[in-house]
C-alpha cells in the first residue's frame, strides 16, 4: 500500500487525505498496544493472578521469557498509567516521523533493553514497559541532535519538556524501581539514534543551499597573456 511508504516531511505535494491516513495509522498501533497492556492488568486482577514471574529475572533460564513478556506486566494501575501515556505519545511520534525505520527501531529497543536487563540487572523480577519508554524518548531526542534537523529537534525538545524528569530514573535512587530498565532503554535509544543517523527522515534542504555557487572569475591563458604588457612580461621574468 503506497500510503505506508509516504513520509509527511518530504517534498511531494501535500495530500490531506493521505496525511489523515498516516496520522490515524500512526496512532492506531500505540493505542492497540496500550490497550493490550490494560487488558492484561484487568485480567490479572479479575482472575486474581500474579504475573510478576513473567518478568525478567536476570541470568536465569526462567527469566528469559520476560525479555518479551515483561513490558505487558505492571505492578499496579498507577505503574501502568505512568507508562501508558508516554508510551502512547512517543510511539506515535516514532511511527509518524520515522515511518521506514519505526518498526525496526521499536523492535530493537524492545529486545536490546530486555537483553541488557537480563544480563546486567539486579537479582529481582523486572516488569513494566518503562524500558521501552525510555528507549523511545532517548531515540527521538538524540536523533534530532544527530540529524541536525530543526523539525526533529523540536520533537526532542518536547520530549525533554514533557519527560525531562525521566533522566533521574536511570539512577538507583528510588528503591523498588527497575532503574536498570530505564538505563538500558536509554542507552539502546542513544545507540540506535547514532547508528541510524543517516537513514530515515532526510533533513529538508533550504532554498539557499540549492543556489549554485558562483565560480570565481578565471582568465584563460590567452586572456591572461593579453593583460600582460611586454614591460610586465619582462618584469615577471626577472
Biotite code that builds the C-alpha atoms (Angstrom):
import biotite.structure as struc

atoms = struc.array([
    struc.Atom([0.000, 0.000, 0.000], chain_id="A", res_id=1, res_name="UNK", atom_name="CA", element="C"),
    struc.Atom([1.646, 3.284, -1.091], chain_id="A", res_id=2, res_name="UNK", atom_name="CA", element="C"),
    struc.Atom([0.367, 5.167, 1.937], chain_id="A", res_id=3, res_name="UNK", atom_name="CA", element="C"),
    struc.Atom([2.790, 3.263, 4.175], chain_id="A", res_id=4, res_name="UNK", atom_name="CA", element="C"),
    struc.Atom([5.757, 4.470, 2.131], chain_id="A", res_id=5, res_name="UNK", atom_name="CA", element="C"),
    struc.Atom([4.707, 8.091, 2.342], chain_id="A", res_id=6, res_name="UNK", atom_name="CA", element="C"),
    struc.Atom([6.744, 10.360, 4.547], chain_id="A", res_id=7, res_name="UNK", atom_name="CA", element="C"),
    struc.Atom([4.951, 13.571, 5.627], chain_id="A", res_id=8, res_name="UNK", atom_name="CA", element="C"),
    struc.Atom([8.003, 15.837, 5.515], chain_id="A", res_id=9, res_name="UNK", atom_name="CA", element="C"),
    struc.Atom([9.245, 15.060, 2.026], chain_id="A", res_id=10, res_name="UNK", atom_name="CA", element="C"),
    struc.Atom([8.885, 17.388, -0.915], chain_id="A", res_id=11, res_name="UNK", atom_name="CA", element="C"),
    struc.Atom([5.948, 15.661, -2.560], chain_id="A", res_id=12, res_name="UNK", atom_name="CA", element="C"),
    struc.Atom([2.689, 17.578, -2.968], chain_id="A", res_id=13, res_name="UNK", atom_name="CA", element="C"),
    struc.Atom([0.692, 17.799, 0.244], chain_id="A", res_id=14, res_name="UNK", atom_name="CA", element="C"),
    struc.Atom([-2.277, 15.437, 0.333], chain_id="A", res_id=15, res_name="UNK", atom_name="CA", element="C"),
    struc.Atom([-4.725, 15.992, 3.180], chain_id="A", res_id=16, res_name="UNK", atom_name="CA", element="C"),
    struc.Atom([-6.404, 12.605, 2.779], chain_id="A", res_id=17, res_name="UNK", atom_name="CA", element="C"),
    struc.Atom([-3.089, 10.780, 2.842], chain_id="A", res_id=18, res_name="UNK", atom_name="CA", element="C"),
    struc.Atom([-1.978, 12.871, 5.807], chain_id="A", res_id=19, res_name="UNK", atom_name="CA", element="C"),
    struc.Atom([-5.085, 11.856, 7.748], chain_id="A", res_id=20, res_name="UNK", atom_name="CA", element="C"),
    struc.Atom([-4.499, 8.180, 6.969], chain_id="A", res_id=21, res_name="UNK", atom_name="CA", element="C"),
    struc.Atom([-0.899, 8.442, 8.155], chain_id="A", res_id=22, res_name="UNK", atom_name="CA", element="C"),
    struc.Atom([-1.975, 10.154, 11.367], chain_id="A", res_id=23, res_name="UNK", atom_name="CA", element="C"),
    struc.Atom([-4.665, 7.553, 12.107], chain_id="A", res_id=24, res_name="UNK", atom_name="CA", element="C"),
    struc.Atom([-2.381, 4.636, 11.314], chain_id="A", res_id=25, res_name="UNK", atom_name="CA", element="C"),
    struc.Atom([0.435, 6.045, 13.458], chain_id="A", res_id=26, res_name="UNK", atom_name="CA", element="C"),
    struc.Atom([-1.994, 6.414, 16.357], chain_id="A", res_id=27, res_name="UNK", atom_name="CA", element="C"),
    struc.Atom([-3.735, 3.063, 15.921], chain_id="A", res_id=28, res_name="UNK", atom_name="CA", element="C"),
    struc.Atom([-0.730, 0.842, 16.696], chain_id="A", res_id=29, res_name="UNK", atom_name="CA", element="C"),
    struc.Atom([0.189, 2.564, 20.007], chain_id="A", res_id=30, res_name="UNK", atom_name="CA", element="C"),
    struc.Atom([-3.461, 2.544, 21.086], chain_id="A", res_id=31, res_name="UNK", atom_name="CA", element="C"),
    struc.Atom([-3.738, -1.183, 20.414], chain_id="A", res_id=32, res_name="UNK", atom_name="CA", element="C"),
    struc.Atom([-0.550, -1.984, 22.330], chain_id="A", res_id=33, res_name="UNK", atom_name="CA", element="C"),
    struc.Atom([-1.507, 0.189, 25.296], chain_id="A", res_id=34, res_name="UNK", atom_name="CA", element="C"),
    struc.Atom([-4.969, -1.382, 25.222], chain_id="A", res_id=35, res_name="UNK", atom_name="CA", element="C"),
    struc.Atom([-3.310, -4.776, 25.476], chain_id="A", res_id=36, res_name="UNK", atom_name="CA", element="C"),
    struc.Atom([-1.314, -3.564, 28.498], chain_id="A", res_id=37, res_name="UNK", atom_name="CA", element="C"),
    struc.Atom([-4.557, -2.645, 30.236], chain_id="A", res_id=38, res_name="UNK", atom_name="CA", element="C"),
    struc.Atom([-6.302, -5.849, 29.188], chain_id="A", res_id=39, res_name="UNK", atom_name="CA", element="C"),
    struc.Atom([-3.534, -7.925, 30.782], chain_id="A", res_id=40, res_name="UNK", atom_name="CA", element="C"),
    struc.Atom([-3.718, -5.918, 34.009], chain_id="A", res_id=41, res_name="UNK", atom_name="CA", element="C"),
    struc.Atom([-7.520, -6.155, 34.238], chain_id="A", res_id=42, res_name="UNK", atom_name="CA", element="C"),
    struc.Atom([-7.395, -9.910, 33.563], chain_id="A", res_id=43, res_name="UNK", atom_name="CA", element="C"),
    struc.Atom([-4.722, -10.289, 36.236], chain_id="A", res_id=44, res_name="UNK", atom_name="CA", element="C"),
    struc.Atom([-6.948, -8.586, 38.821], chain_id="A", res_id=45, res_name="UNK", atom_name="CA", element="C"),
    struc.Atom([-10.203, -10.240, 37.783], chain_id="A", res_id=46, res_name="UNK", atom_name="CA", element="C"),
    struc.Atom([-8.666, -13.712, 37.807], chain_id="A", res_id=47, res_name="UNK", atom_name="CA", element="C"),
    struc.Atom([-6.699, -12.962, 40.976], chain_id="A", res_id=48, res_name="UNK", atom_name="CA", element="C"),
    struc.Atom([-3.363, -13.744, 39.327], chain_id="A", res_id=49, res_name="UNK", atom_name="CA", element="C"),
    struc.Atom([0.153, -12.567, 39.958], chain_id="A", res_id=50, res_name="UNK", atom_name="CA", element="C"),
    struc.Atom([2.054, -12.343, 36.679], chain_id="A", res_id=51, res_name="UNK", atom_name="CA", element="C"),
    struc.Atom([5.245, -10.949, 38.148], chain_id="A", res_id=52, res_name="UNK", atom_name="CA", element="C"),
    struc.Atom([7.006, -14.238, 37.438], chain_id="A", res_id=53, res_name="UNK", atom_name="CA", element="C"),
    struc.Atom([6.593, -13.498, 33.716], chain_id="A", res_id=54, res_name="UNK", atom_name="CA", element="C"),
    struc.Atom([9.040, -10.619, 34.053], chain_id="A", res_id=55, res_name="UNK", atom_name="CA", element="C"),
    struc.Atom([12.800, -10.610, 33.646], chain_id="A", res_id=56, res_name="UNK", atom_name="CA", element="C"),
    struc.Atom([14.852, -12.431, 36.264], chain_id="A", res_id=57, res_name="UNK", atom_name="CA", element="C"),
    struc.Atom([18.475, -11.713, 35.322], chain_id="A", res_id=58, res_name="UNK", atom_name="CA", element="C"),
    struc.Atom([20.817, -14.562, 34.422], chain_id="A", res_id=59, res_name="UNK", atom_name="CA", element="C"),
    struc.Atom([18.200, -17.283, 34.843], chain_id="A", res_id=60, res_name="UNK", atom_name="CA", element="C"),
    struc.Atom([16.533, -19.510, 32.282], chain_id="A", res_id=61, res_name="UNK", atom_name="CA", element="C"),
    struc.Atom([13.089, -18.854, 33.740], chain_id="A", res_id=62, res_name="UNK", atom_name="CA", element="C"),
    struc.Atom([13.693, -15.133, 33.391], chain_id="A", res_id=63, res_name="UNK", atom_name="CA", element="C"),
    struc.Atom([14.384, -15.281, 29.646], chain_id="A", res_id=64, res_name="UNK", atom_name="CA", element="C"),
    struc.Atom([10.715, -15.139, 28.520], chain_id="A", res_id=65, res_name="UNK", atom_name="CA", element="C"),
    struc.Atom([10.474, -11.862, 30.397], chain_id="A", res_id=66, res_name="UNK", atom_name="CA", element="C"),
    struc.Atom([12.507, -10.172, 27.651], chain_id="A", res_id=67, res_name="UNK", atom_name="CA", element="C"),
    struc.Atom([9.332, -10.449, 25.547], chain_id="A", res_id=68, res_name="UNK", atom_name="CA", element="C"),
    struc.Atom([6.634, -10.558, 28.222], chain_id="A", res_id=69, res_name="UNK", atom_name="CA", element="C"),
    struc.Atom([7.791, -8.081, 30.874], chain_id="A", res_id=70, res_name="UNK", atom_name="CA", element="C"),
    struc.Atom([6.517, -4.893, 29.112], chain_id="A", res_id=71, res_name="UNK", atom_name="CA", element="C"),
    struc.Atom([2.975, -6.262, 29.438], chain_id="A", res_id=72, res_name="UNK", atom_name="CA", element="C"),
    struc.Atom([3.237, -6.838, 33.191], chain_id="A", res_id=73, res_name="UNK", atom_name="CA", element="C"),
    struc.Atom([2.748, -3.972, 35.651], chain_id="A", res_id=74, res_name="UNK", atom_name="CA", element="C"),
    struc.Atom([2.760, -3.932, 39.414], chain_id="A", res_id=75, res_name="UNK", atom_name="CA", element="C"),
    struc.Atom([-0.213, -1.604, 39.866], chain_id="A", res_id=76, res_name="UNK", atom_name="CA", element="C"),
    struc.Atom([-2.614, 0.624, 37.952], chain_id="A", res_id=77, res_name="UNK", atom_name="CA", element="C"),
    struc.Atom([-0.501, 3.647, 38.878], chain_id="A", res_id=78, res_name="UNK", atom_name="CA", element="C"),
    struc.Atom([2.524, 1.920, 37.400], chain_id="A", res_id=79, res_name="UNK", atom_name="CA", element="C"),
    struc.Atom([0.545, 1.069, 34.281], chain_id="A", res_id=80, res_name="UNK", atom_name="CA", element="C"),
    struc.Atom([-0.837, 4.591, 33.877], chain_id="A", res_id=81, res_name="UNK", atom_name="CA", element="C"),
    struc.Atom([2.587, 6.197, 34.296], chain_id="A", res_id=82, res_name="UNK", atom_name="CA", element="C"),
    struc.Atom([3.856, 4.064, 31.392], chain_id="A", res_id=83, res_name="UNK", atom_name="CA", element="C"),
    struc.Atom([0.773, 4.205, 29.167], chain_id="A", res_id=84, res_name="UNK", atom_name="CA", element="C"),
    struc.Atom([0.681, 7.942, 28.425], chain_id="A", res_id=85, res_name="UNK", atom_name="CA", element="C"),
    struc.Atom([4.345, 8.429, 27.440], chain_id="A", res_id=86, res_name="UNK", atom_name="CA", element="C"),
    struc.Atom([4.354, 5.084, 25.572], chain_id="A", res_id=87, res_name="UNK", atom_name="CA", element="C"),
    struc.Atom([1.370, 6.209, 23.507], chain_id="A", res_id=88, res_name="UNK", atom_name="CA", element="C"),
    struc.Atom([2.810, 9.627, 22.671], chain_id="A", res_id=89, res_name="UNK", atom_name="CA", element="C"),
    struc.Atom([6.377, 8.523, 21.979], chain_id="A", res_id=90, res_name="UNK", atom_name="CA", element="C"),
    struc.Atom([5.487, 5.511, 19.841], chain_id="A", res_id=91, res_name="UNK", atom_name="CA", element="C"),
    struc.Atom([3.082, 7.681, 17.850], chain_id="A", res_id=92, res_name="UNK", atom_name="CA", element="C"),
    struc.Atom([5.887, 10.182, 17.211], chain_id="A", res_id=93, res_name="UNK", atom_name="CA", element="C"),
    struc.Atom([8.225, 7.379, 16.137], chain_id="A", res_id=94, res_name="UNK", atom_name="CA", element="C"),
    struc.Atom([5.683, 5.902, 13.702], chain_id="A", res_id=95, res_name="UNK", atom_name="CA", element="C"),
    struc.Atom([4.671, 9.277, 12.290], chain_id="A", res_id=96, res_name="UNK", atom_name="CA", element="C"),
    struc.Atom([8.103, 10.807, 11.716], chain_id="A", res_id=97, res_name="UNK", atom_name="CA", element="C"),
    struc.Atom([10.244, 7.708, 11.135], chain_id="A", res_id=98, res_name="UNK", atom_name="CA", element="C"),
    struc.Atom([7.946, 5.530, 9.080], chain_id="A", res_id=99, res_name="UNK", atom_name="CA", element="C"),
    struc.Atom([10.543, 3.472, 7.215], chain_id="A", res_id=100, res_name="UNK", atom_name="CA", element="C"),
    struc.Atom([12.593, 2.893, 10.363], chain_id="A", res_id=101, res_name="UNK", atom_name="CA", element="C"),
    struc.Atom([9.878, 2.882, 13.011], chain_id="A", res_id=102, res_name="UNK", atom_name="CA", element="C"),
    struc.Atom([9.234, -0.850, 13.367], chain_id="A", res_id=103, res_name="UNK", atom_name="CA", element="C"),
    struc.Atom([12.901, -1.721, 13.236], chain_id="A", res_id=104, res_name="UNK", atom_name="CA", element="C"),
    struc.Atom([13.742, 0.863, 15.899], chain_id="A", res_id=105, res_name="UNK", atom_name="CA", element="C"),
    struc.Atom([10.863, -0.209, 18.132], chain_id="A", res_id=106, res_name="UNK", atom_name="CA", element="C"),
    struc.Atom([11.789, -3.892, 17.863], chain_id="A", res_id=107, res_name="UNK", atom_name="CA", element="C"),
    struc.Atom([15.480, -3.242, 18.567], chain_id="A", res_id=108, res_name="UNK", atom_name="CA", element="C"),
    struc.Atom([14.738, -1.041, 21.598], chain_id="A", res_id=109, res_name="UNK", atom_name="CA", element="C"),
    struc.Atom([12.332, -3.694, 22.862], chain_id="A", res_id=110, res_name="UNK", atom_name="CA", element="C"),
    struc.Atom([14.836, -6.553, 22.519], chain_id="A", res_id=111, res_name="UNK", atom_name="CA", element="C"),
    struc.Atom([18.093, -4.745, 23.355], chain_id="A", res_id=112, res_name="UNK", atom_name="CA", element="C"),
    struc.Atom([16.789, -3.186, 26.571], chain_id="A", res_id=113, res_name="UNK", atom_name="CA", element="C"),
    struc.Atom([15.345, -6.528, 27.700], chain_id="A", res_id=114, res_name="UNK", atom_name="CA", element="C"),
    struc.Atom([18.512, -8.497, 26.948], chain_id="A", res_id=115, res_name="UNK", atom_name="CA", element="C"),
    struc.Atom([20.706, -5.935, 28.727], chain_id="A", res_id=116, res_name="UNK", atom_name="CA", element="C"),
    struc.Atom([18.497, -6.062, 31.825], chain_id="A", res_id=117, res_name="UNK", atom_name="CA", element="C"),
    struc.Atom([18.647, -9.869, 31.773], chain_id="A", res_id=118, res_name="UNK", atom_name="CA", element="C"),
    struc.Atom([22.443, -9.703, 31.550], chain_id="A", res_id=119, res_name="UNK", atom_name="CA", element="C"),
    struc.Atom([23.101, -6.903, 33.995], chain_id="A", res_id=120, res_name="UNK", atom_name="CA", element="C"),
    struc.Atom([20.098, -6.363, 36.234], chain_id="A", res_id=121, res_name="UNK", atom_name="CA", element="C"),
    struc.Atom([19.747, -6.998, 39.943], chain_id="A", res_id=122, res_name="UNK", atom_name="CA", element="C"),
    struc.Atom([18.562, -10.391, 41.136], chain_id="A", res_id=123, res_name="UNK", atom_name="CA", element="C"),
    struc.Atom([14.923, -9.422, 41.159], chain_id="A", res_id=124, res_name="UNK", atom_name="CA", element="C"),
    struc.Atom([11.886, -9.546, 38.880], chain_id="A", res_id=125, res_name="UNK", atom_name="CA", element="C"),
    struc.Atom([11.871, -6.639, 36.413], chain_id="A", res_id=126, res_name="UNK", atom_name="CA", element="C"),
    struc.Atom([8.471, -5.765, 34.939], chain_id="A", res_id=127, res_name="UNK", atom_name="CA", element="C"),
    struc.Atom([6.830, -2.928, 33.028], chain_id="A", res_id=128, res_name="UNK", atom_name="CA", element="C"),
    struc.Atom([7.197, -1.056, 29.731], chain_id="A", res_id=129, res_name="UNK", atom_name="CA", element="C"),
    struc.Atom([9.327, 1.745, 31.146], chain_id="A", res_id=130, res_name="UNK", atom_name="CA", element="C"),
    struc.Atom([12.462, 0.409, 29.450], chain_id="A", res_id=131, res_name="UNK", atom_name="CA", element="C"),
    struc.Atom([10.791, 0.867, 26.073], chain_id="A", res_id=132, res_name="UNK", atom_name="CA", element="C"),
    struc.Atom([9.502, 4.306, 27.088], chain_id="A", res_id=133, res_name="UNK", atom_name="CA", element="C"),
    struc.Atom([12.996, 5.443, 27.999], chain_id="A", res_id=134, res_name="UNK", atom_name="CA", element="C"),
    struc.Atom([14.345, 3.942, 24.786], chain_id="A", res_id=135, res_name="UNK", atom_name="CA", element="C"),
    struc.Atom([11.813, 5.802, 22.631], chain_id="A", res_id=136, res_name="UNK", atom_name="CA", element="C"),
    struc.Atom([12.411, 9.100, 24.444], chain_id="A", res_id=137, res_name="UNK", atom_name="CA", element="C"),
    struc.Atom([16.172, 8.713, 24.099], chain_id="A", res_id=138, res_name="UNK", atom_name="CA", element="C"),
    struc.Atom([15.981, 7.821, 20.412], chain_id="A", res_id=139, res_name="UNK", atom_name="CA", element="C"),
    struc.Atom([13.700, 10.741, 19.493], chain_id="A", res_id=140, res_name="UNK", atom_name="CA", element="C"),
    struc.Atom([15.794, 13.250, 21.426], chain_id="A", res_id=141, res_name="UNK", atom_name="CA", element="C"),
    struc.Atom([19.228, 12.216, 20.205], chain_id="A", res_id=142, res_name="UNK", atom_name="CA", element="C"),
    struc.Atom([18.079, 11.521, 16.664], chain_id="A", res_id=143, res_name="UNK", atom_name="CA", element="C"),
    struc.Atom([17.079, 15.162, 16.303], chain_id="A", res_id=144, res_name="UNK", atom_name="CA", element="C"),
    struc.Atom([20.503, 16.218, 17.529], chain_id="A", res_id=145, res_name="UNK", atom_name="CA", element="C"),
    struc.Atom([22.483, 13.849, 15.316], chain_id="A", res_id=146, res_name="UNK", atom_name="CA", element="C"),
    struc.Atom([20.456, 14.718, 12.218], chain_id="A", res_id=147, res_name="UNK", atom_name="CA", element="C"),
    struc.Atom([20.667, 18.480, 12.844], chain_id="A", res_id=148, res_name="UNK", atom_name="CA", element="C"),
    struc.Atom([17.069, 18.786, 11.745], chain_id="A", res_id=149, res_name="UNK", atom_name="CA", element="C"),
    struc.Atom([15.044, 21.662, 13.214], chain_id="A", res_id=150, res_name="UNK", atom_name="CA", element="C"),
    struc.Atom([11.745, 19.759, 12.986], chain_id="A", res_id=151, res_name="UNK", atom_name="CA", element="C"),
    struc.Atom([13.137, 16.638, 14.627], chain_id="A", res_id=152, res_name="UNK", atom_name="CA", element="C"),
    struc.Atom([14.964, 18.737, 17.212], chain_id="A", res_id=153, res_name="UNK", atom_name="CA", element="C"),
    struc.Atom([11.593, 20.230, 18.119], chain_id="A", res_id=154, res_name="UNK", atom_name="CA", element="C"),
    struc.Atom([10.335, 16.740, 18.903], chain_id="A", res_id=155, res_name="UNK", atom_name="CA", element="C"),
    struc.Atom([13.395, 16.187, 21.087], chain_id="A", res_id=156, res_name="UNK", atom_name="CA", element="C"),
    struc.Atom([12.769, 19.417, 22.955], chain_id="A", res_id=157, res_name="UNK", atom_name="CA", element="C"),
    struc.Atom([9.138, 18.438, 23.531], chain_id="A", res_id=158, res_name="UNK", atom_name="CA", element="C"),
    struc.Atom([10.289, 15.049, 24.830], chain_id="A", res_id=159, res_name="UNK", atom_name="CA", element="C"),
    struc.Atom([12.657, 16.751, 27.276], chain_id="A", res_id=160, res_name="UNK", atom_name="CA", element="C"),
    struc.Atom([9.968, 19.224, 28.337], chain_id="A", res_id=161, res_name="UNK", atom_name="CA", element="C"),
    struc.Atom([7.382, 16.513, 28.976], chain_id="A", res_id=162, res_name="UNK", atom_name="CA", element="C"),
    struc.Atom([9.649, 13.786, 30.323], chain_id="A", res_id=163, res_name="UNK", atom_name="CA", element="C"),
    struc.Atom([12.780, 15.608, 31.444], chain_id="A", res_id=164, res_name="UNK", atom_name="CA", element="C"),
    struc.Atom([12.308, 14.276, 34.966], chain_id="A", res_id=165, res_name="UNK", atom_name="CA", element="C"),
    struc.Atom([12.758, 10.800, 33.499], chain_id="A", res_id=166, res_name="UNK", atom_name="CA", element="C"),
    struc.Atom([16.505, 11.473, 33.474], chain_id="A", res_id=167, res_name="UNK", atom_name="CA", element="C"),
    struc.Atom([16.750, 10.701, 37.176], chain_id="A", res_id=168, res_name="UNK", atom_name="CA", element="C"),
    struc.Atom([15.106, 7.327, 36.594], chain_id="A", res_id=169, res_name="UNK", atom_name="CA", element="C"),
    struc.Atom([18.338, 5.888, 35.197], chain_id="A", res_id=170, res_name="UNK", atom_name="CA", element="C"),
    struc.Atom([19.979, 6.151, 38.620], chain_id="A", res_id=171, res_name="UNK", atom_name="CA", element="C"),
    struc.Atom([19.391, 3.785, 41.585], chain_id="A", res_id=172, res_name="UNK", atom_name="CA", element="C"),
    struc.Atom([17.600, 6.432, 43.648], chain_id="A", res_id=173, res_name="UNK", atom_name="CA", element="C"),
    struc.Atom([14.140, 5.025, 44.358], chain_id="A", res_id=174, res_name="UNK", atom_name="CA", element="C"),
    struc.Atom([14.016, 1.519, 45.881], chain_id="A", res_id=175, res_name="UNK", atom_name="CA", element="C"),
    struc.Atom([11.757, -0.908, 44.079], chain_id="A", res_id=176, res_name="UNK", atom_name="CA", element="C"),
    struc.Atom([12.178, 0.818, 40.695], chain_id="A", res_id=177, res_name="UNK", atom_name="CA", element="C"),
    struc.Atom([13.947, -1.022, 37.897], chain_id="A", res_id=178, res_name="UNK", atom_name="CA", element="C"),
    struc.Atom([16.457, 1.703, 37.108], chain_id="A", res_id=179, res_name="UNK", atom_name="CA", element="C"),
    struc.Atom([18.331, -0.890, 35.042], chain_id="A", res_id=180, res_name="UNK", atom_name="CA", element="C"),
    struc.Atom([15.424, -0.994, 32.579], chain_id="A", res_id=181, res_name="UNK", atom_name="CA", element="C"),
    struc.Atom([15.493, 2.796, 32.367], chain_id="A", res_id=182, res_name="UNK", atom_name="CA", element="C"),
    struc.Atom([19.254, 2.912, 31.928], chain_id="A", res_id=183, res_name="UNK", atom_name="CA", element="C"),
    struc.Atom([19.489, 0.229, 29.252], chain_id="A", res_id=184, res_name="UNK", atom_name="CA", element="C"),
    struc.Atom([16.427, 1.508, 27.448], chain_id="A", res_id=185, res_name="UNK", atom_name="CA", element="C"),
    struc.Atom([18.015, 4.970, 27.263], chain_id="A", res_id=186, res_name="UNK", atom_name="CA", element="C"),
    struc.Atom([21.344, 3.513, 26.143], chain_id="A", res_id=187, res_name="UNK", atom_name="CA", element="C"),
    struc.Atom([19.611, 1.487, 23.429], chain_id="A", res_id=188, res_name="UNK", atom_name="CA", element="C"),
    struc.Atom([17.802, 4.569, 22.133], chain_id="A", res_id=189, res_name="UNK", atom_name="CA", element="C"),
    struc.Atom([21.016, 6.600, 22.069], chain_id="A", res_id=190, res_name="UNK", atom_name="CA", element="C"),
    struc.Atom([22.936, 3.851, 20.268], chain_id="A", res_id=191, res_name="UNK", atom_name="CA", element="C"),
    struc.Atom([20.220, 3.417, 17.632], chain_id="A", res_id=192, res_name="UNK", atom_name="CA", element="C"),
    struc.Atom([19.847, 7.165, 17.109], chain_id="A", res_id=193, res_name="UNK", atom_name="CA", element="C"),
    struc.Atom([23.534, 7.369, 16.271], chain_id="A", res_id=194, res_name="UNK", atom_name="CA", element="C"),
    struc.Atom([23.646, 4.198, 14.188], chain_id="A", res_id=195, res_name="UNK", atom_name="CA", element="C"),
    struc.Atom([20.647, 5.224, 12.046], chain_id="A", res_id=196, res_name="UNK", atom_name="CA", element="C"),
    struc.Atom([21.509, 8.921, 11.913], chain_id="A", res_id=197, res_name="UNK", atom_name="CA", element="C"),
    struc.Atom([21.907, 8.742, 8.103], chain_id="A", res_id=198, res_name="UNK", atom_name="CA", element="C"),
    struc.Atom([18.755, 6.711, 7.490], chain_id="A", res_id=199, res_name="UNK", atom_name="CA", element="C"),
    struc.Atom([15.101, 7.609, 7.734], chain_id="A", res_id=200, res_name="UNK", atom_name="CA", element="C"),
    struc.Atom([13.814, 11.194, 7.557], chain_id="A", res_id=201, res_name="UNK", atom_name="CA", element="C"),
    struc.Atom([16.049, 13.373, 5.431], chain_id="A", res_id=202, res_name="UNK", atom_name="CA", element="C"),
    struc.Atom([16.715, 16.927, 6.534], chain_id="A", res_id=203, res_name="UNK", atom_name="CA", element="C"),
    struc.Atom([14.878, 19.315, 4.212], chain_id="A", res_id=204, res_name="UNK", atom_name="CA", element="C"),
    struc.Atom([17.298, 21.310, 2.076], chain_id="A", res_id=205, res_name="UNK", atom_name="CA", element="C"),
    struc.Atom([16.929, 25.066, 2.476], chain_id="A", res_id=206, res_name="UNK", atom_name="CA", element="C"),
    struc.Atom([16.410, 27.179, -0.623], chain_id="A", res_id=207, res_name="UNK", atom_name="CA", element="C"),
    struc.Atom([19.721, 28.942, -0.150], chain_id="A", res_id=208, res_name="UNK", atom_name="CA", element="C"),
    struc.Atom([21.504, 25.566, -0.158], chain_id="A", res_id=209, res_name="UNK", atom_name="CA", element="C"),
    struc.Atom([20.214, 24.888, -3.657], chain_id="A", res_id=210, res_name="UNK", atom_name="CA", element="C"),
    struc.Atom([21.659, 28.071, -5.111], chain_id="A", res_id=211, res_name="UNK", atom_name="CA", element="C"),
    struc.Atom([24.661, 27.325, -7.322], chain_id="A", res_id=212, res_name="UNK", atom_name="CA", element="C"),
    struc.Atom([27.890, 28.731, -6.098], chain_id="A", res_id=213, res_name="UNK", atom_name="CA", element="C"),
    struc.Atom([29.324, 31.467, -8.269], chain_id="A", res_id=214, res_name="UNK", atom_name="CA", element="C"),
    struc.Atom([32.676, 30.485, -9.654], chain_id="A", res_id=215, res_name="UNK", atom_name="CA", element="C"),
    struc.Atom([35.490, 32.889, -9.225], chain_id="A", res_id=216, res_name="UNK", atom_name="CA", element="C"),
    struc.Atom([36.433, 34.744, -12.365], chain_id="A", res_id=217, res_name="UNK", atom_name="CA", element="C"),
    struc.Atom([39.063, 32.851, -14.211], chain_id="A", res_id=218, res_name="UNK", atom_name="CA", element="C"),
    struc.Atom([41.088, 34.097, -17.100], chain_id="A", res_id=219, res_name="UNK", atom_name="CA", element="C"),
    struc.Atom([42.034, 31.860, -19.935], chain_id="A", res_id=220, res_name="UNK", atom_name="CA", element="C"),
    struc.Atom([45.692, 31.681, -20.859], chain_id="A", res_id=221, res_name="UNK", atom_name="CA", element="C"),
    struc.Atom([45.066, 33.898, -23.886], chain_id="A", res_id=222, res_name="UNK", atom_name="CA", element="C"),
    struc.Atom([43.219, 36.483, -21.790], chain_id="A", res_id=223, res_name="UNK", atom_name="CA", element="C"),
    struc.Atom([45.980, 36.375, -19.199], chain_id="A", res_id=224, res_name="UNK", atom_name="CA", element="C"),
    struc.Atom([48.652, 36.965, -21.824], chain_id="A", res_id=225, res_name="UNK", atom_name="CA", element="C"),
    struc.Atom([46.670, 39.810, -23.320], chain_id="A", res_id=226, res_name="UNK", atom_name="CA", element="C"),
    struc.Atom([46.516, 41.513, -19.944], chain_id="A", res_id=227, res_name="UNK", atom_name="CA", element="C"),
    struc.Atom([50.286, 41.468, -19.539], chain_id="A", res_id=228, res_name="UNK", atom_name="CA", element="C"),
    struc.Atom([52.217, 44.063, -21.449], chain_id="A", res_id=229, res_name="UNK", atom_name="CA", element="C"),
    struc.Atom([55.694, 43.349, -22.766], chain_id="A", res_id=230, res_name="UNK", atom_name="CA", element="C"),
    struc.Atom([57.073, 45.519, -19.988], chain_id="A", res_id=231, res_name="UNK", atom_name="CA", element="C"),
    struc.Atom([55.233, 43.459, -17.368], chain_id="A", res_id=232, res_name="UNK", atom_name="CA", element="C"),
    struc.Atom([56.424, 40.275, -19.048], chain_id="A", res_id=233, res_name="UNK", atom_name="CA", element="C"),
    struc.Atom([59.992, 41.409, -18.689], chain_id="A", res_id=234, res_name="UNK", atom_name="CA", element="C"),
    struc.Atom([59.427, 42.208, -15.053], chain_id="A", res_id=235, res_name="UNK", atom_name="CA", element="C"),
    struc.Atom([57.994, 38.763, -14.332], chain_id="A", res_id=236, res_name="UNK", atom_name="CA", element="C"),
    struc.Atom([60.994, 37.110, -15.969], chain_id="A", res_id=237, res_name="UNK", atom_name="CA", element="C"),
    struc.Atom([63.420, 38.801, -13.709], chain_id="A", res_id=238, res_name="UNK", atom_name="CA", element="C"),
])
